């Protein structure tokens, strides 16, 4: 074989190899989707769609087992909503501090600290929640329910603990995305607003933040995704019973349900857990689609 | 409004709302700083005494009366090595395809959509899929290899996107120069593009390692929780196909089912030091070599 022909073969082979590498991502997403659907749907047949999704009793190991995951779905939706509602304002104001209020020196110290928060493994958040938040919540619980005869004491492993951990865990995401989108707002806009006599705060809240809205929204959606998918940390602080997501109830999220029961579940119980996984996957996919749509629109606009 | 006419231009009008919002802004920033401080101080106060040479080099054993995490350290290192050995070439290859070969069209859109989607899937879903596909369908069971294969899917987008970003910054003239001198595409990639985008690739790799070190949910049902240490080097290879709990998984088990909080905090200290070094490393690297880092 002469040199040129050999080179052509090499070129062809490398191009194919690189193409295969790139296609693996498509292959991965397809197989994850197919597997989630294949494994997640049998439970809907064996338990019944309505009994499964809207049933409120979870007794997987009883003689006559019941597999209602309605409270689990509710807990995930509530927990995510509340943690985003509280976490986003805190994160946004921190981003404002970093980009508009603090001088460079301080911002250069605080920004890396926020990045470090993002790098801390979730089991450490869980461990700290377990050691610091739960005892605190237990004290509160004892005070509030001192005279109650119906309340089931949880030792502080409750919905509030889980939501607080979630708020802390979505903070870095919201701060980083908001900060970079506020930084991207053109200086002219701010200058025009200040020149018209608006104060700095008025400029921030009436000009800069509205101008950075699309980027901030991306951060919010990323935060929603993160809160929905977080498993280990909240599993350590949320308690272990399937309950209505009330503040002082021990609760199960979609994710924590998987973490805590996947290890030993058998038969229909196992099928139902895969169904829980499928529900979670559908939620996550919806969030992903919204996110990608927003990113596409942002790249067209800007 | 009349009352303001007499006020000099030099006196600033007091705006209570502004003061209130400034207060809130400072409060929120202080909260973030306070959080990090509490986490670091508490973890180190509780766990620092625990971390010593024997903690790092022995395995917890009731018979010998030792408490240690050497097994988990070895498992974590093995998972990192295997994952990166496969994920790096694949991720870099994908980026090269997207940047150097592909023409804009349906396939590229699909690949980018898939990469974005992969990076948005939470680790518990990867864990579930890894357990079903690699563990059961491929019959690998609970093993370090199953865990690594699962994590490859998770870190792939990270490596691909950081490499892509690095390739984008290589000037077009480099390529034209190489082609003009008669170099083939593969030769150009090997000798010009890859070396000049090396900092971006390394940044992506370190970020991926950081992700692996902190990962727990994707490993619990794939790599399992064994904490034994291979006795001889020849046992190291078979260990790939046996169960092995990472540091994070051991922390989780110690804090929940085992109720061994000393070990949990000891591991937490080790993990914190590791992720801080990794975070600091990528930051230094990124600023020194002027690469954009994509988390």
Interface residues (C-beta under 8 A of the other chain):
Chain A: X7 X10 X11 X14 X15 X17 X18 X19 X20 X21 X22 X23 X24 X25 X26 X28 X29 X31 X32 X35 X36 X39 X89 X90 X91 X93 X94 X96 X97 X98 X101 X102 X110 X112 X113 X114 X115 X116 X117 X118 X119 X120 X121 X122 X123 X124 X126 X127 X128 X130 X131 X132 X168 X171 X175 X176 X199 X200 X201 X202 X204 X205 X225 X226 X228 X229 X230 X231 X232 X236 X255 X258 X259 X262 X263 X274 X277 X280 X281 X284 X285 X287 X288 X291 X292 X295
Chain B: X15 X17 X18 X21 X22 X24 X25 X26 X27 X28 X29 X31 X32 X33 X35 X36 X38 X39 X42 X43 X46 X89 X90 X91 X92 X93 X94 X96 X97 X98 X100 X101 X102 X110 X111 X113 X114 X115 X116 X117 X118 X120 X121 X122 X123 X124 X125 X126 X128 X129 X131 X132 X133 X153 X156 X157 X160 X184 X185 X186 X189 X210 X213 X214 X215 X216 X217 X220 X221 X248 X251 X252 X255 X256 X261 X264 X265 X268 X271 X272 X275 X276 X278 X279 X283 X295
